[in-house]
Amino acid sequence: MLIHLGVIDLSGSPSLSSLFPGAGSDGKLKTLLEVSDPKGVFGNPLKEGPLLTTDQAYILRAAAIDACQLMVESARKLDASSLPNDRSLDWVKSISLPELDMWIWAVAKDRPDYKQLERFVLRGTVFF
């Protein structure tokens, strides 16, 4: 998800940059950030993406952990005046790393358009 949403940029990594063509591009990103069509494709399994080596998978996992940690740190530093006055986003300032991870996975599984995005595959591991 973080690659598709442009949070993780693979362009500087020769071994990873070709794995998710177009991911994070302006046009694709705009579509992914729009409100989802609830009548989308339901019931389809998550889409499997490129088969990675162990090293590639570890690099992407480490990048995702680092990116999520940076998001949590940024959320905690938000100025209260930058949030809407209705206090509906107060939870953002206290989000934890596991909560962010759960939210990303929930959104990835619930939105039909996100279910169609490729996810990388590492065969023969029980770690992730």
N, C-alpha and C positions, 0 to 999 in steps of 0.2 A: 504494500500500500504506500509506504513512504517513498518508494521510487516513482510510482505512478503519480503521486501528488507533488512531486518535485522537491520533496524534503531532502532526499538523498540523490545527489548528482553523480552519475557514473561516468560522465564524459572524460574525466581525468584518469580513468583506469582502463588501460588497453585490454586487460583480461575480462572486464565486466561490461564495458560500454556497449557492446553489440547485443547483449542478452535481452534487453527490453527496448526494442526500437520505438522511438517516439514517446516513450514514457517521460512525463514531466514537461513536455513541450507546451507552449502557450495555448495552442488550440485544444489539445487533449485535456489540459489542466482546467481550462474554462468549462468544458463539458462536465468534468468530474466534480467541480465545485458548485454546479447548478443544483437546484432542487431535483430530487430523484422522482422519476415517474413510477408511482406505486403499481401501475399495471404492467410493469416490466416482466422480464422472464423469471418466473418463480419456479422452484423445484429443480432447477438445473444445478448440478454439482459445481463446486468451486473449480475454476479452470486451472489446469496444470500448465506450468510454464517451462522454461528451460531447465534441463538437467545440469546441475552444477557439480564441480569437483568439491572435495571437502574444504580445500583452501578458499575457494570462491564463496562457499556457503558461510564459512566462519567470518570472512571479511564483511559480507552483507549483514550478518547477524550483529557483529560488533558495531557496524555503522548504524544500524537500527537502534541498538541500545544507547549509543552515544547521542543520536538525534533525539530520542525520547527523553533522555536525561536533560538535554539542553532545552527542550520544550517545557519540561516541568520547572526547571530553574527560571526560565523566562516568565512562565505563568505566575510564579511566586513573587516576581519583581514587578508585576503589573501595578500601575497606579490605579487606585480605586476610582478616580475620576475618568479613567479611560473605559470603564465598564458602564453598561446602561444603568440608569437610575432605578430600574425595577428590581434590582438585586438578583435577577434570575441567573446571573453568571458568577455569583459569589463563590461557587464551588471551584471555579477555575483556579483561584489563588491558592487553594489547598489541595489540588490534585496530586496524587502520588504516582510514582512510576508504574506500579502494578495496575492502578486504576486507568491510567492512560493506555496501557497495553490492552486491557480488557475492552476499553471503549473502541480502540482502533479495530480490534478483531470483531466486535459486535457490529460495527458499521460495515466492515468488509463483508460480513456474512448476511446482513439484512438488506442491503441495497442491491437490487438486481443488476444494475450497471457495474457495481464494484465486484460482484460475483463473477463477472465475465473477464475481469482483469487477470492476466497471467501471474501465477505465483511460482517462485522457483521450487525446484525439487532436488532433494539430496536423498538418494536411495541408500538403504542399508544402515540407517542410523536410528537410534531411539532418543536422541537428544533433542530434536525439534521436529 
